[in-house]
């Protein structure tokens, strides 16, 4: 991505955008809070602000993408093995709940500064990897929504509730998130600040999937 490519009309989403992730990233002095040069401290003001904005931005992308869709559109399948829009929503609700539980569990464990050297991705790279729809990612069986029968409005409320918890957490936590680590199948070892952004990018990925489905309806 080139600096300023998304000003005004966001080429990333094909729509007018007051908030552009890529422009915001370029405004930050440090694109990667992980890796060999990580500072062992709580989040900076810029990092805290960016995490909260990005999580809120990707939440709004989902809500806007599915607004006004009727039951037939939500449950339609455009390929035999593809997910419906309703299943995408269900998956995001389940994964949001799991992400919150995983985060809380990791915060109860000792810090892992020795794993900082294993972080190989920057914030920008995480967003590229997670939103690359040509890169196939397999979900955990517990998060597979195939055949799920659920109230879509309820699933959206569930997604929004857990996302709001993450947003509030990002804005207030004093935990040394960059000093704690986990592993993700798409990105490898990441610190917990990056973990928050993976969750935002994950929902952005499925919004892109939803938009693909809508174009085929």
N, C-alpha and C positions, 0 to 999 in steps of 0.2 A: 504494500500500500504506500502511496506517495503522500507526502505532507500536503494537506489541504484538498485532497481529491474529493472529499465529501461535503465541502462547504455548500450550504443552501440546499441543493438537491443531492440526496445521499445515494450514490451509485451502489452502495452495499445493499440497500433495501429497495431501491427503485421508487423512492418516494421523497417528498419534502421532509426534511428532518431538522428540528431545532437543536437536537443533541446528536453529535456524531462521535462514536466510540473512537475512531481512528484519529480524529482531530484532538480529542481529549488525551489520547495516549502520547501524541507528539508534544503536547504541552507539558507533560511530566518529564522531569529531568532524567529519571531512571525508569526504563521500560521494564526491566526485569528485577523483581524483588527477591529472586532466588539465585542459586548457583554459588560460585566460589566467592563472590564479593558481597554476599548478603551481610547486612548490618544486624547484629543480634539485639534487636530492640522491638518495641511495639510499633504499630503502624504510624507512619508519618501522616500529617494532615492531608497531603495529596493522595496518598494511598487509601486512606479511610474514605475520602470524598469520592474517589474514583470507584471503589468497590460498591459503595452505596448507590451511586448514580447508575452504574452498569447493571446491578441487580434490579433496580427499579425500572430501568430502560427496557431490559429484556422481559420483565414481567409485563410491562405495558404492551410490548410487541405481541405477546401471546394473546392478551385480552382483546386487543384491537383486531388481531387476525381472525378471531373466531366470532366476533360480535355480529349478531344478526343472522347467523347460520341456522337453518332449520334442522329438524331431526334427521331428515333424509340426507342432507348434505353432511351432517356430522357423522353419520353411520355408513356413508357410501365408501366402497372400496374401488380403487382405480386399477388394482392389480390383484391377482389371486392370493399372493402372499404378503401384500403390503398392508400397513396399518391404515385404519380409518382415522379421521380427525379426532373422533371421540377417544380412540385408543391412544393417540398421541397425547391428548390431554390427561388421560388416566395415567399414562406412563410418567408424565411430568409431576403429577400429584404424588405418585408413589416414590419417585426418585427424590423429590424435594423433602419428603418426610424422612427418607433414609439418610440423605445428606446431613440433615440436622442432627439425627441420632449419632451418625459417625463422627461429626464434628465435636459433639459433646463428649463422646467416649474418648476421643483423642486428646481433648483438653484435660481429661482426668489422669492421663498418663504422663510420665516424665518427658521433658523436652528431648529432642533428638538432634542436637547441633551437628553431630558427626555425619548426618545424612545430607547436610547442605551441599556437600561436594557432588552428590549424586543427581542434583537437580540440573537438567539439561535444557530446559525450555524457559523462555521469557514469557511475560504476560502476552505480548503480541503473538508469539508463536502458539500459545495455548488457544487463542481466539481463532487463529488460522486453522489449526488442526481440528478443533471442535466444530467449526462451521463449514468444513470442507465436505460437501455432500457426495463428492466422488470417492471419499475415503469411507469405506464401510466399517461400521462399528457394531459389535454384537452386544446387546444388553444382557444384564444378569437375568437369570430365569425368574427371580422374584419380582423383577420390574417389567416383565414381558406382559403387555396388556392384551395380547391376542385373545379374542373371545370374551373379554371383560364386559360384563353387563353392569353398568353403573350410571347414576344420574350425572350428566355432564356438568350441569350447573354446580352440583355438589363437589365434583372433582376440581372445578375451577376455583371454588371457594377454598378447598383444601390446599391447592397449589399456592394460591395467593397468601393464605395464612402462614404457611411455612416460609415462603419467600419474604414476607414482612418480618418474620423472626430473624432471618439472615441479614436483612437490611438494618434492622435495629442493632443487631449484634455487631456488624461492621462499624457502625457509627459510635459505639460505646465501649467496645472491648479494650482492655489494657493487656490482654494476653500477648505474649511474644509469638505471634502466629508464624513469623518467618523463621522461628527457631524450632518449629514442630513440623513433622513431615508425614506424608502418606504416599500411597502409590495409586495411580490411575491407569487403566489399561490403554488409554489413548495417548497419555502424556508421559508415562513413567513416574518417577519420583517428583513430587511437588511439595511445596510448603503449604501451610494452612491458609495463608493469604491467597495464594494461587488457587487453592481448593474452592474458595468462595467464588472466584472468577470462572472456574471450570463450571460451576453450577449455573452461572449466568449464561455462559457460552453454550452449555448443553441445551438450555431452553431456546436459545437463539437458533440452534441447529434444527430443533423440531418445529419452530415457526417456519423455517425455510421449507421443511417437509410439508407442513400444512399448506403453505402457499403453492407448492408443486401440485398437491392434491386438488386444491381449488381451481387451478388452471385446467385440470382435466375433467372437472365435473360438467 
